[in-house]
Every structure is written in C-alpha cells, then in structure tokens.
C-alpha cells in the first residue's frame, strides 16, 4: 500500500514539475526525452510509430503553449534532424500526421523556426 502511495506521489510531483516548466527552462532535453520512443520508428524499417512515440509527440505539442517554446522546440527538432540520416528525417516529418497531432510547422531542417508563432 505504501509503495502505491509513494509512486502516485512521485507521478503527481513529476506532472506538477512538467507543468511548471517555463519558457526559459524549456530546453532540447525535454524534446529528446519526449521523442525518445520515436527513435526506433525513425531509424528502422518500422512502418508505423508506436503508441509511446505518438504519446510523446502529443505531450510535446501540448507543452508547446507559447510562441517562444514552439520556436525552441522547432530549433531542437532542426538540430536533431541535422544529426539524422535522410530517411530518418523523412520519417520524422511524417510523425505529426501519423500520430494525428496538429504540429503548426513542418518538421524539417529547412523550417524557418523564427517564423513559428
């Protein structure tokens, strides 16, 4: 019983901490953590992203609630895209559509993140 309460408390504190992330503290580490489950999809022959990957895409999109954070996420995605091979970048670009998440800009190394609002 005590373990369940402790786990529940840890989950609640984590959610509060995530919700409290402000613009200045939002870094690429958050992007990498949320999208880590998508690496297998982007780097292998998998035809569909996993539920965990889409959950990460959805969570990251939900956390991107200001223009500053959206631009920061966009720049992080560009940095990650530049490190991936061409096939992985093309697959990553399709994640919003496959996960049914309305990301307001294309995931591409060519995206001008300064224009993201």
Jmol script that loads the backbone (N, CA, C; Angstrom):
load data "model"
ATOM      1  N   UNK A   1       0.823  -1.188   0.000  1.00  0.00           N
ATOM      2  CA  UNK A   1       0.000   0.000   0.000  1.00  0.00           C
ATOM      3  C   UNK A   1       0.871   1.256   0.000  1.00  0.00           C
ATOM      4  N   UNK A   2       1.902   1.288   0.845  1.00  0.00           N
ATOM      5  CA  UNK A   2       2.783   2.438   0.923  1.00  0.00           C
ATOM      6  C   UNK A   2       3.524   2.698  -0.376  1.00  0.00           C
ATOM      7  N   UNK A   3       3.888   1.619  -1.094  1.00  0.00           N
ATOM      8  CA  UNK A   3       4.606   1.765  -2.357  1.00  0.00           C
ATOM      9  C   UNK A   3       3.701   2.414  -3.400  1.00  0.00           C
ATOM     10  N   UNK A   4       2.441   2.023  -3.428  1.00  0.00           N
ATOM     11  CA  UNK A   4       1.488   2.590  -4.385  1.00  0.00           C
ATOM     12  C   UNK A   4       1.307   4.088  -4.117  1.00  0.00           C
ATOM     13  N   UNK A   5       1.181   4.454  -2.844  1.00  0.00           N
ATOM     14  CA  UNK A   5       1.025   5.860  -2.490  1.00  0.00           C
ATOM     15  C   UNK A   5       2.277   6.645  -2.884  1.00  0.00           C
ATOM     16  N   UNK A   6       3.448   6.078  -2.605  1.00  0.00           N
ATOM     17  CA  UNK A   6       4.702   6.743  -2.955  1.00  0.00           C
ATOM     18  C   UNK A   6       4.825   6.922  -4.461  1.00  0.00           C
ATOM     19  N   UNK A   7       4.484   5.892  -5.226  1.00  0.00           N
ATOM     20  CA  UNK A   7       4.531   6.006  -6.692  1.00  0.00           C
ATOM     21  C   UNK A   7       3.561   7.065  -7.186  1.00  0.00           C
ATOM     22  N   UNK A   8       2.362   7.076  -6.626  1.00  0.00           N
ATOM     23  CA  UNK A   8       1.366   8.061  -7.027  1.00  0.00           C
ATOM     24  C   UNK A   8       1.852   9.477  -6.724  1.00  0.00           C
ATOM     25  N   UNK A   9       2.489   9.647  -5.578  1.00  0.00           N
ATOM     26  CA  UNK A   9       3.029  10.942  -5.205  1.00  0.00           C
ATOM     27  C   UNK A   9       4.136  11.362  -6.172  1.00  0.00           C
ATOM     28  N   UNK A  10       5.000  10.422  -6.535  1.00  0.00           N
ATOM     29  CA  UNK A  10       6.074  10.720  -7.481  1.00  0.00           C
ATOM     30  C   UNK A  10       5.518  11.126  -8.840  1.00  0.00           C
ATOM     31  N   UNK A  11       4.505  10.416  -9.315  1.00  0.00           N
ATOM     32  CA  UNK A  11       3.877  10.758 -10.599  1.00  0.00           C
ATOM     33  C   UNK A  11       3.253  12.142 -10.511  1.00  0.00           C
ATOM     34  N   UNK A  12       2.552  12.428  -9.432  1.00  0.00           N
ATOM     35  CA  UNK A  12       1.910  13.731  -9.275  1.00  0.00           C
ATOM     36  C   UNK A  12       2.947  14.854  -9.243  1.00  0.00           C
ATOM     37  N   UNK A  13       4.026  14.654  -8.515  1.00  0.00           N
ATOM     38  CA  UNK A  13       5.083  15.668  -8.446  1.00  0.00           C
ATOM     39  C   UNK A  13       5.745  15.878  -9.806  1.00  0.00           C
ATOM     40  N   UNK A  14       5.922  14.789 -10.536  1.00  0.00           N
ATOM     41  CA  UNK A  14       6.503  14.894 -11.873  1.00  0.00           C
ATOM     42  C   UNK A  14       5.592  15.703 -12.783  1.00  0.00           C
ATOM     43  N   UNK A  15       4.305  15.442 -12.728  1.00  0.00           N
ATOM     44  CA  UNK A  15       3.355  16.184 -13.553  1.00  0.00           C
ATOM     45  C   UNK A  15       3.340  17.662 -13.197  1.00  0.00           C
ATOM     46  N   UNK A  16       3.420  17.964 -11.920  1.00  0.00           N
ATOM     47  CA  UNK A  16       3.470  19.356 -11.488  1.00  0.00           C
ATOM     48  C   UNK A  16       4.748  20.011 -11.997  1.00  0.00           C
ATOM     49  N   UNK A  17       5.857  19.288 -11.899  1.00  0.00           N
ATOM     50  CA  UNK A  17       7.137  19.838 -12.360  1.00  0.00           C
ATOM     51  C   UNK A  17       7.108  20.096 -13.857  1.00  0.00           C
ATOM     52  N   UNK A  18       6.526  19.172 -14.617  1.00  0.00           N
ATOM     53  CA  UNK A  18       6.432  19.352 -16.070  1.00  0.00           C
ATOM     54  C   UNK A  18       5.544  20.548 -16.390  1.00  0.00           C
ATOM     55  N   UNK A  19       4.440  20.668 -15.683  1.00  0.00           N
ATOM     56  CA  UNK A  19       3.525  21.784 -15.931  1.00  0.00           C
ATOM     57  C   UNK A  19       4.158  23.116 -15.575  1.00  0.00           C
ATOM     58  N   UNK A  20       5.105  23.100 -14.644  1.00  0.00           N
ATOM     59  CA  UNK A  20       5.721  24.336 -14.183  1.00  0.00           C
ATOM     60  C   UNK A  20       6.898  24.784 -15.043  1.00  0.00           C
ATOM     61  N   UNK A  21       7.243  24.017 -16.062  1.00  0.00           N
ATOM     62  CA  UNK A  21       8.355  24.392 -16.924  1.00  0.00           C
ATOM     63  C   UNK A  21       8.005  25.707 -17.604  1.00  0.00           C
ATOM     64  N   UNK A  22       8.838  26.715 -17.398  1.00  0.00           N
ATOM     65  CA  UNK A  22       8.564  27.986 -18.063  1.00  0.00           C
ATOM     66  C   UNK A  22       9.420  28.112 -19.310  1.00  0.00           C
ATOM     67  N   UNK A  23       9.189  29.194 -20.027  1.00  0.00           N
ATOM     68  CA  UNK A  23       9.868  29.404 -21.298  1.00  0.00           C
ATOM     69  C   UNK A  23      11.385  29.306 -21.178  1.00  0.00           C
ATOM     70  N   UNK A  24      11.940  29.902 -20.155  1.00  0.00           N
ATOM     71  CA  UNK A  24      13.399  29.957 -20.019  1.00  0.00           C
ATOM     72  C   UNK A  24      14.012  28.602 -19.726  1.00  0.00           C
ATOM     73  N   UNK A  25      13.253  27.721 -19.121  1.00  0.00           N
ATOM     74  CA  UNK A  25      13.785  26.420 -18.735  1.00  0.00           C
ATOM     75  C   UNK A  25      13.518  25.331 -19.765  1.00  0.00           C
ATOM     76  N   UNK A  26      12.778  25.634 -20.792  1.00  0.00           N
ATOM     77  CA  UNK A  26      12.392  24.624 -21.765  1.00  0.00           C
ATOM     78  C   UNK A  26      13.533  24.417 -22.747  1.00  0.00           C
ATOM     79  N   UNK A  27      14.198  23.277 -22.644  1.00  0.00           N
ATOM     80  CA  UNK A  27      15.352  23.024 -23.497  1.00  0.00           C
ATOM     81  C   UNK A  27      15.196  21.778 -24.342  1.00  0.00           C
ATOM     82  N   UNK A  28      16.215  21.525 -25.119  1.00  0.00           N
ATOM     83  CA  UNK A  28      16.201  20.373 -26.011  1.00  0.00           C
ATOM     84  C   UNK A  28      16.145  19.057 -25.247  1.00  0.00           C
ATOM     85  N   UNK A  29      16.577  19.046 -23.991  1.00  0.00           N
ATOM     86  CA  UNK A  29      16.499  17.815 -23.209  1.00  0.00           C
ATOM     87  C   UNK A  29      15.058  17.347 -23.070  1.00  0.00           C
ATOM     88  N   UNK A  30      14.125  18.284 -22.952  1.00  0.00           N
ATOM     89  CA  UNK A  30      12.701  17.933 -22.867  1.00  0.00           C
ATOM     90  C   UNK A  30      12.249  17.321 -24.190  1.00  0.00           C
ATOM     91  N   UNK A  31      12.663  17.915 -25.290  1.00  0.00           N
ATOM     92  CA  UNK A  31      12.299  17.421 -26.622  1.00  0.00           C
ATOM     93  C   UNK A  31      12.840  16.005 -26.819  1.00  0.00           C
ATOM     94  N   UNK A  32      14.101  15.817 -26.493  1.00  0.00           N
ATOM     95  CA  UNK A  32      14.734  14.497 -26.656  1.00  0.00           C
ATOM     96  C   UNK A  32      14.034  13.458 -25.796  1.00  0.00           C
ATOM     97  N   UNK A  33      13.715  13.810 -24.567  1.00  0.00           N
ATOM     98  CA  UNK A  33      13.046  12.867 -23.664  1.00  0.00           C
ATOM     99  C   UNK A  33      11.675  12.468 -24.197  1.00  0.00           C
ATOM    100  N   UNK A  34      10.905  13.437 -24.643  1.00  0.00           N
ATOM    101  CA  UNK A  34       9.554  13.151 -25.139  1.00  0.00           C
ATOM    102  C   UNK A  34       9.581  12.339 -26.433  1.00  0.00           C
ATOM    103  N   UNK A  35      10.596  12.583 -27.268  1.00  0.00           N
ATOM    104  CA  UNK A  35      10.633  11.906 -28.565  1.00  0.00           C
ATOM    105  C   UNK A  35      11.510  10.661 -28.583  1.00  0.00           C
ATOM    106  N   UNK A  36      12.121  10.318 -27.464  1.00  0.00           N
ATOM    107  CA  UNK A  36      12.979   9.124 -27.408  1.00  0.00           C
ATOM    108  C   UNK A  36      12.276   7.859 -27.915  1.00  0.00           C
ATOM    109  N   UNK A  37      10.994   7.648 -27.598  1.00  0.00           N
ATOM    110  CA  UNK A  37      10.332   6.450 -28.113  1.00  0.00           C
ATOM    111  C   UNK A  37      10.175   6.435 -29.639  1.00  0.00           C
ATOM    112  N   UNK A  38      10.411   7.563 -30.294  1.00  0.00           N
ATOM    113  CA  UNK A  38      10.261   7.651 -31.745  1.00  0.00           C
ATOM    114  C   UNK A  38      11.539   7.264 -32.494  1.00  0.00           C
ATOM    115  N   UNK A  39      12.633   7.122 -31.785  1.00  0.00           N
ATOM    116  CA  UNK A  39      13.905   6.832 -32.443  1.00  0.00           C
ATOM    117  C   UNK A  39      13.841   5.512 -33.203  1.00  0.00           C
ATOM    118  N   UNK A  40      13.227   4.514 -32.613  1.00  0.00           N
ATOM    119  CA  UNK A  40      13.131   3.217 -33.287  1.00  0.00           C
ATOM    120  C   UNK A  40      12.366   3.347 -34.604  1.00  0.00           C
ATOM    121  N   UNK A  41      11.274   4.096 -34.595  1.00  0.00           N
ATOM    122  CA  UNK A  41      10.499   4.299 -35.822  1.00  0.00           C
ATOM    123  C   UNK A  41      11.327   5.038 -36.876  1.00  0.00           C
ATOM    124  N   UNK A  42      11.979   6.116 -36.476  1.00  0.00           N
ATOM    125  CA  UNK A  42      12.706   6.950 -37.425  1.00  0.00           C
ATOM    126  C   UNK A  42      13.950   6.275 -37.983  1.00  0.00           C
ATOM    127  N   UNK A  43      14.546   5.372 -37.217  1.00  0.00           N
ATOM    128  CA  UNK A  43      15.827   4.804 -37.647  1.00  0.00           C
ATOM    129  C   UNK A  43      15.744   3.361 -38.141  1.00  0.00           C
ATOM    130  N   UNK A  44      14.555   2.798 -38.161  1.00  0.00           N
ATOM    131  CA  UNK A  44      14.411   1.417 -38.643  1.00  0.00           C
ATOM    132  C   UNK A  44      13.373   1.354 -39.752  1.00  0.00           C
ATOM    133  N   UNK A  45      13.062   0.172 -40.167  1.00  0.00           N
ATOM    134  CA  UNK A  45      12.078  -0.029 -41.222  1.00  0.00           C
ATOM    135  C   UNK A  45      10.654  -0.106 -40.720  1.00  0.00           C
ATOM    136  N   UNK A  46      10.415   0.271 -39.462  1.00  0.00           N
ATOM    137  CA  UNK A  46       9.055   0.214 -38.920  1.00  0.00           C
ATOM    138  C   UNK A  46       8.131   1.093 -39.763  1.00  0.00           C
ATOM    139  N   UNK A  47       6.945   0.588 -40.047  1.00  0.00           N
ATOM    140  CA  UNK A  47       6.022   1.333 -40.903  1.00  0.00           C
ATOM    141  C   UNK A  47       5.139   2.305 -40.126  1.00  0.00           C
ATOM    142  N   UNK A  48       5.006   2.113 -38.833  1.00  0.00           N
ATOM    143  CA  UNK A  48       4.162   2.976 -38.003  1.00  0.00           C
ATOM    144  C   UNK A  48       4.900   3.313 -36.715  1.00  0.00           C
ATOM    145  N   UNK A  49       4.696   4.522 -36.194  1.00  0.00           N
ATOM    146  CA  UNK A  49       5.260   4.839 -34.877  1.00  0.00           C
ATOM    147  C   UNK A  49       4.487   4.108 -33.785  1.00  0.00           C
ATOM    148  N   UNK A  50       5.136   3.878 -32.667  1.00  0.00           N
ATOM    149  CA  UNK A  50       4.483   3.198 -31.549  1.00  0.00           C
ATOM    150  C   UNK A  50       3.528   4.140 -30.820  1.00  0.00           C
ATOM    151  N   UNK A  51       2.701   3.558 -29.982  1.00  0.00           N
ATOM    152  CA  UNK A  51       1.800   4.350 -29.142  1.00  0.00           C
ATOM    153  C   UNK A  51       2.617   5.295 -28.263  1.00  0.00           C
ATOM    154  N   UNK A  52       3.731   4.794 -27.711  1.00  0.00           N
ATOM    155  CA  UNK A  52       4.578   5.607 -26.840  1.00  0.00           C
ATOM    156  C   UNK A  52       5.166   6.797 -27.605  1.00  0.00           C
ATOM    157  N   UNK A  53       5.558   6.565 -28.845  1.00  0.00           N
ATOM    158  CA  UNK A  53       6.087   7.644 -29.681  1.00  0.00           C
ATOM    159  C   UNK A  53       5.018   8.708 -29.878  1.00  0.00           C
ATOM    160  N   UNK A  54       3.834   8.306 -30.284  1.00  0.00           N
ATOM    161  CA  UNK A  54       2.756   9.272 -30.519  1.00  0.00           C
ATOM    162  C   UNK A  54       2.350   9.987 -29.229  1.00  0.00           C
ATOM    163  N   UNK A  55       2.422   9.288 -28.118  1.00  0.00           N
ATOM    164  CA  UNK A  55       2.138   9.935 -26.831  1.00  0.00           C
ATOM    165  C   UNK A  55       3.159  11.029 -26.553  1.00  0.00           C
ATOM    166  N   UNK A  56       4.415  10.774 -26.884  1.00  0.00           N
ATOM    167  CA  UNK A  56       5.456  11.769 -26.707  1.00  0.00           C
ATOM    168  C   UNK A  56       5.259  12.964 -27.616  1.00  0.00           C
ATOM    169  N   UNK A  57       4.893  12.710 -28.870  1.00  0.00           N
ATOM    170  CA  UNK A  57       4.622  13.794 -29.824  1.00  0.00           C
ATOM    171  C   UNK A  57       3.460  14.638 -29.306  1.00  0.00           C
ATOM    172  N   UNK A  58       2.416  13.969 -28.848  1.00  0.00           N
ATOM    173  CA  UNK A  58       1.227  14.656 -28.333  1.00  0.00           C
ATOM    174  C   UNK A  58       1.577  15.489 -27.089  1.00  0.00           C
ATOM    175  N   UNK A  59       2.346  14.904 -26.169  1.00  0.00           N
ATOM    176  CA  UNK A  59       2.729  15.619 -24.942  1.00  0.00           C
ATOM    177  C   UNK A  59       3.594  16.829 -25.264  1.00  0.00           C
ATOM    178  N   UNK A  60       4.554  16.653 -26.156  1.00  0.00           N
ATOM    179  CA  UNK A  60       5.431  17.761 -26.528  1.00  0.00           C
ATOM    180  C   UNK A  60       4.638  18.886 -27.186  1.00  0.00           C
ATOM    181  N   UNK A  61       3.708  18.541 -28.044  1.00  0.00           N
ATOM    182  CA  UNK A  61       2.869  19.546 -28.694  1.00  0.00           C
ATOM    183  C   UNK A  61       2.018  20.276 -27.649  1.00  0.00           C
ATOM    184  N   UNK A  62       1.514  19.541 -26.674  1.00  0.00           N
ATOM    185  CA  UNK A  62       0.714  20.155 -25.619  1.00  0.00           C
ATOM    186  C   UNK A  62       1.524  21.080 -24.724  1.00  0.00           C
ATOM    187  N   UNK A  63       2.787  20.755 -24.515  1.00  0.00           N
ATOM    188  CA  UNK A  63       3.662  21.590 -23.687  1.00  0.00           C
ATOM    189  C   UNK A  63       4.102  22.847 -24.435  1.00  0.00           C
ATOM    190  N   UNK A  64       4.007  22.829 -25.735  1.00  0.00           N
ATOM    191  CA  UNK A  64       4.456  23.950 -26.568  1.00  0.00           C
ATOM    192  C   UNK A  64       3.356  24.986 -26.647  1.00  0.00           C
ATOM    193  N   UNK A  65       3.102  25.644 -25.522  1.00  0.00           N
ATOM    194  CA  UNK A  65       1.925  26.504 -25.420  1.00  0.00           C
ATOM    195  C   UNK A  65       2.220  27.994 -25.570  1.00  0.00           C
ATOM    196  N   UNK A  66       3.447  28.345 -25.924  1.00  0.00           N
ATOM    197  CA  UNK A  66       3.764  29.750 -26.208  1.00  0.00           C
ATOM    198  C   UNK A  66       4.590  29.800 -27.496  1.00  0.00           C
ATOM    199  N   UNK A  67       4.561  30.933 -28.187  1.00  0.00           N
ATOM    200  CA  UNK A  67       5.390  31.043 -29.399  1.00  0.00           C
ATOM    201  C   UNK A  67       6.881  30.795 -29.113  1.00  0.00           C
ATOM    202  N   UNK A  68       7.359  31.279 -27.978  1.00  0.00           N
ATOM    203  CA  UNK A  68       8.770  31.078 -27.625  1.00  0.00           C
ATOM    204  C   UNK A  68       9.097  29.591 -27.519  1.00  0.00           C
ATOM    205  N   UNK A  69       8.254  28.839 -26.819  1.00  0.00           N
ATOM    206  CA  UNK A  69       8.505  27.403 -26.661  1.00  0.00           C
ATOM    207  C   UNK A  69       8.371  26.694 -28.004  1.00  0.00           C
ATOM    208  N   UNK A  70       7.367  27.057 -28.812  1.00  0.00           N
ATOM    209  CA  UNK A  70       7.228  26.422 -30.132  1.00  0.00           C
ATOM    210  C   UNK A  70       8.466  26.654 -30.986  1.00  0.00           C
ATOM    211  N   UNK A  71       9.016  27.881 -30.952  1.00  0.00           N
ATOM    212  CA  UNK A  71      10.250  28.161 -31.706  1.00  0.00           C
ATOM    213  C   UNK A  71      11.424  27.366 -31.145  1.00  0.00           C
ATOM    214  N   UNK A  72      11.485  27.249 -29.839  1.00  0.00           N
ATOM    215  CA  UNK A  72      12.573  26.493 -29.217  1.00  0.00           C
ATOM    216  C   UNK A  72      12.484  25.017 -29.601  1.00  0.00           C
ATOM    217  N   UNK A  73      11.287  24.451 -29.546  1.00  0.00           N
ATOM    218  CA  UNK A  73      11.088  23.053 -29.950  1.00  0.00           C
ATOM    219  C   UNK A  73      11.455  22.891 -31.420  1.00  0.00           C
ATOM    220  N   UNK A  74      11.019  23.818 -32.246  1.00  0.00           N
ATOM    221  CA  UNK A  74      11.336  23.776 -33.672  1.00  0.00           C
ATOM    222  C   UNK A  74      12.849  23.737 -33.885  1.00  0.00           C
ATOM    223  N   UNK A  75      13.578  24.610 -33.198  1.00  0.00           N
ATOM    224  CA  UNK A  75      15.040  24.619 -33.333  1.00  0.00           C
ATOM    225  C   UNK A  75      15.670  23.327 -32.839  1.00  0.00           C
ATOM    226  N   UNK A  76      15.143  22.770 -31.765  1.00  0.00           N
ATOM    227  CA  UNK A  76      15.651  21.489 -31.269  1.00  0.00           C
ATOM    228  C   UNK A  76      15.415  20.389 -32.299  1.00  0.00           C
ATOM    229  N   UNK A  77      14.221  20.392 -32.903  1.00  0.00           N
ATOM    230  CA  UNK A  77      13.908  19.392 -33.925  1.00  0.00           C
ATOM    231  C   UNK A  77      14.825  19.542 -35.128  1.00  0.00           C
ATOM    232  N   UNK A  78      15.141  20.784 -35.499  1.00  0.00           N
ATOM    233  CA  UNK A  78      16.068  21.009 -36.612  1.00  0.00           C
ATOM    234  C   UNK A  78      17.453  20.464 -36.276  1.00  0.00           C
ATOM    235  N   UNK A  79      17.901  20.694 -35.052  1.00  0.00           N
ATOM    236  CA  UNK A  79      19.204  20.185 -34.621  1.00  0.00           C
ATOM    237  C   UNK A  79      19.222  18.665 -34.684  1.00  0.00           C
ATOM    238  N   UNK A  80      18.150  18.055 -34.179  1.00  0.00           N
ATOM    239  CA  UNK A  80      18.062  16.591 -34.219  1.00  0.00           C
ATOM    240  C   UNK A  80      18.004  16.094 -35.661  1.00  0.00           C
ATOM    241  N   UNK A  81      17.243  16.775 -36.494  1.00  0.00           N
ATOM    242  CA  UNK A  81      17.106  16.368 -37.897  1.00  0.00           C
ATOM    243  C   UNK A  81      18.448  16.423 -38.614  1.00  0.00           C
ATOM    244  N   UNK A  82      19.248  17.417 -38.298  1.00  0.00           N
ATOM    245  CA  UNK A  82      20.569  17.529 -38.935  1.00  0.00           C
ATOM    246  C   UNK A  82      21.506  16.399 -38.527  1.00  0.00           C
ATOM    247  N   UNK A  83      21.222  15.757 -37.414  1.00  0.00           N
ATOM    248  CA  UNK A  83      22.050  14.642 -36.948  1.00  0.00           C
ATOM    249  C   UNK A  83      21.578  13.297 -37.487  1.00  0.00           C
ATOM    250  N   UNK A  84      20.362  13.277 -38.018  1.00  0.00           N
ATOM    251  CA  UNK A  84      19.788  12.027 -38.528  1.00  0.00           C
ATOM    252  C   UNK A  84      20.088  11.886 -40.017  1.00  0.00           C
ATOM    253  N   UNK A  85      19.963  10.688 -40.508  1.00  0.00           N
ATOM    254  CA  UNK A  85      20.077  10.465 -41.947  1.00  0.00           C
ATOM    255  C   UNK A  85      18.822  10.929 -42.658  1.00  0.00           C
ATOM    256  N   UNK A  86      18.891  10.991 -43.971  1.00  0.00           N
ATOM    257  CA  UNK A  86      17.773  11.484 -44.774  1.00  0.00           C
ATOM    258  C   UNK A  86      16.493  10.665 -44.571  1.00  0.00           C
ATOM    259  N   UNK A  87      16.607   9.353 -44.520  1.00  0.00           N
ATOM    260  CA  UNK A  87      15.416   8.506 -44.328  1.00  0.00           C
ATOM    261  C   UNK A  87      14.766   8.822 -42.991  1.00  0.00           C
ATOM    262  N   UNK A  88      15.569   8.971 -41.949  1.00  0.00           N
ATOM    263  CA  UNK A  88      15.027   9.265 -40.627  1.00  0.00           C
ATOM    264  C   UNK A  88      14.347  10.633 -40.600  1.00  0.00           C
ATOM    265  N   UNK A  89      14.900  11.611 -41.274  1.00  0.00           N
ATOM    266  CA  UNK A  89      14.295  12.942 -41.326  1.00  0.00           C
ATOM    267  C   UNK A  89      12.942  12.875 -42.026  1.00  0.00           C
ATOM    268  N   UNK A  90      12.862  12.145 -43.124  1.00  0.00           N
ATOM    269  CA  UNK A  90      11.590  11.999 -43.837  1.00  0.00           C
ATOM    270  C   UNK A  90      10.548  11.306 -42.972  1.00  0.00           C
ATOM    271  N   UNK A  91      10.969  10.285 -42.241  1.00  0.00           N
ATOM    272  CA  UNK A  91      10.029   9.590 -41.358  1.00  0.00           C
ATOM    273  C   UNK A  91       9.604  10.487 -40.206  1.00  0.00           C
ATOM    274  N   UNK A  92      10.544  11.251 -39.656  1.00  0.00           N
ATOM    275  CA  UNK A  92      10.216  12.168 -38.560  1.00  0.00           C
ATOM    276  C   UNK A  92       9.227  13.237 -39.031  1.00  0.00           C
ATOM    277  N   UNK A  93       9.367  13.700 -40.254  1.00  0.00           N
ATOM    278  CA  UNK A  93       8.462  14.712 -40.799  1.00  0.00           C
ATOM    279  C   UNK A  93       7.026  14.207 -40.860  1.00  0.00           C
ATOM    280  N   UNK A  94       6.850  12.899 -40.970  1.00  0.00           N
ATOM    281  CA  UNK A  94       5.511  12.317 -41.054  1.00  0.00           C
ATOM    282  C   UNK A  94       4.887  12.019 -39.695  1.00  0.00           C
ATOM    283  N   UNK A  95       5.655  12.165 -38.622  1.00  0.00           N
ATOM    284  CA  UNK A  95       5.134  11.822 -37.296  1.00  0.00           C
ATOM    285  C   UNK A  95       3.850  12.569 -36.926  1.00  0.00           C
ATOM    286  N   UNK A  96       3.772  13.893 -37.114  1.00  0.00           N
ATOM    287  CA  UNK A  96       2.519  14.566 -36.722  1.00  0.00           C
ATOM    288  C   UNK A  96       1.287  13.978 -37.418  1.00  0.00           C
ATOM    289  N   UNK A  97       1.384  13.722 -38.703  1.00  0.00           N
ATOM    290  CA  UNK A  97       0.234  13.165 -39.433  1.00  0.00           C
ATOM    291  C   UNK A  97      -0.075  11.744 -38.965  1.00  0.00           C
ATOM    292  N   UNK A  98       0.961  10.919 -38.817  1.00  0.00           N
ATOM    293  CA  UNK A  98       0.728   9.533 -38.400  1.00  0.00           C
ATOM    294  C   UNK A  98       0.179   9.445 -36.976  1.00  0.00           C
ATOM    295  N   UNK A  99       0.582  10.392 -36.138  1.00  0.00           N
ATOM    296  CA  UNK A  99       0.112  10.401 -34.744  1.00  0.00           C
ATOM    297  C   UNK A  99      -1.143  11.249 -34.561  1.00  0.00           C
ATOM    298  N   UNK A 100      -1.584  11.875 -35.664  1.00  0.00           N
ATOM    299  CA  UNK A 100      -2.770  12.740 -35.629  1.00  0.00           C
ATOM    300  C   UNK A 100      -2.615  13.869 -34.605  1.00  0.00           C
ATOM    301  N   UNK A 101      -1.455  14.532 -34.689  1.00  0.00           N
ATOM    302  CA  UNK A 101      -1.158  15.662 -33.810  1.00  0.00           C
ATOM    303  C   UNK A 101      -0.919  16.884 -34.700  1.00  0.00           C
ATOM    304  N   UNK A 102      -1.686  17.948 -34.510  1.00  0.00           N
ATOM    305  CA  UNK A 102      -1.563  19.125 -35.373  1.00  0.00           C
ATOM    306  C   UNK A 102      -0.366  20.013 -34.995  1.00  0.00           C
ATOM    307  N   UNK A 103       0.809  19.640 -35.416  1.00  0.00           N
ATOM    308  CA  UNK A 103       2.001  20.457 -35.179  1.00  0.00           C
ATOM    309  C   UNK A 103       1.957  21.615 -36.175  1.00  0.00           C
ATOM    310  N   UNK A 104       2.090  22.867 -35.685  1.00  0.00           N
ATOM    311  CA  UNK A 104       1.854  24.027 -36.551  1.00  0.00           C
ATOM    312  C   UNK A 104       3.008  24.427 -37.482  1.00  0.00           C
ATOM    313  N   UNK A 105       3.953  23.540 -37.696  1.00  0.00           N
ATOM    314  CA  UNK A 105       5.056  23.817 -38.617  1.00  0.00           C
ATOM    315  C   UNK A 105       5.616  22.488 -39.096  1.00  0.00           C
ATOM    316  N   UNK A 106       6.243  22.472 -40.260  1.00  0.00           N
ATOM    317  CA  UNK A 106       6.821  21.213 -40.755  1.00  0.00           C
ATOM    318  C   UNK A 106       8.081  20.837 -39.979  1.00  0.00           C
ATOM    319  N   UNK A 107       8.255  19.555 -39.742  1.00  0.00           N
ATOM    320  CA  UNK A 107       9.472  19.069 -39.105  1.00  0.00           C
ATOM    321  C   UNK A 107      10.468  18.819 -40.229  1.00  0.00           C
ATOM    322  N   UNK A 108      11.391  19.746 -40.360  1.00  0.00           N
ATOM    323  CA  UNK A 108      12.339  19.708 -41.460  1.00  0.00           C
ATOM    324  C   UNK A 108      13.545  20.568 -41.119  1.00  0.00           C
ATOM    325  N   UNK A 109      14.721  20.166 -41.602  1.00  0.00           N
ATOM    326  CA  UNK A 109      15.900  21.029 -41.415  1.00  0.00           C
ATOM    327  C   UNK A 109      15.738  22.374 -42.121  1.00  0.00           C
ATOM    328  N   UNK A 110      14.822  22.466 -43.065  1.00  0.00           N
ATOM    329  CA  UNK A 110      14.627  23.703 -43.826  1.00  0.00           C
ATOM    330  C   UNK A 110      13.620  24.662 -43.181  1.00  0.00           C
ATOM    331  N   UNK A 111      12.956  24.247 -42.127  1.00  0.00           N
ATOM    332  CA  UNK A 111      11.956  25.102 -41.485  1.00  0.00           C
ATOM    333  C   UNK A 111      12.601  26.347 -40.886  1.00  0.00           C
ATOM    334  N   UNK A 112      12.004  27.506 -41.124  1.00  0.00           N
ATOM    335  CA  UNK A 112      12.465  28.739 -40.512  1.00  0.00           C
ATOM    336  C   UNK A 112      11.745  28.884 -39.169  1.00  0.00           C
ATOM    337  N   UNK A 113      12.403  28.482 -38.112  1.00  0.00           N
ATOM    338  CA  UNK A 113      11.774  28.470 -36.784  1.00  0.00           C
ATOM    339  C   UNK A 113      11.470  29.865 -36.272  1.00  0.00           C
ATOM    340  N   UNK A 114      12.142  30.892 -36.786  1.00  0.00           N
ATOM    341  CA  UNK A 114      11.853  32.263 -36.368  1.00  0.00           C
ATOM    342  C   UNK A 114      10.467  32.720 -36.802  1.00  0.00           C
ATOM    343  N   UNK A 115       9.892  32.016 -37.764  1.00  0.00           N
ATOM    344  CA  UNK A 115       8.550  32.374 -38.252  1.00  0.00           C
ATOM    345  C   UNK A 115       7.446  31.588 -37.554  1.00  0.00           C
ATOM    346  N   UNK A 116       7.821  30.656 -36.697  1.00  0.00           N
ATOM    347  CA  UNK A 116       6.829  29.862 -35.964  1.00  0.00           C
ATOM    348  C   UNK A 116       6.182  30.757 -34.913  1.00  0.00           C
ATOM    349  N   UNK A 117       4.859  30.741 -34.893  1.00  0.00           N
ATOM    350  CA  UNK A 117       4.162  31.597 -33.908  1.00  0.00           C
ATOM    351  C   UNK A 117       3.397  30.754 -32.902  1.00  0.00           C
TER     352      UNK A 117
END
end "model"
wireframe off; spacefill off
backbone 0.3
color backbone group
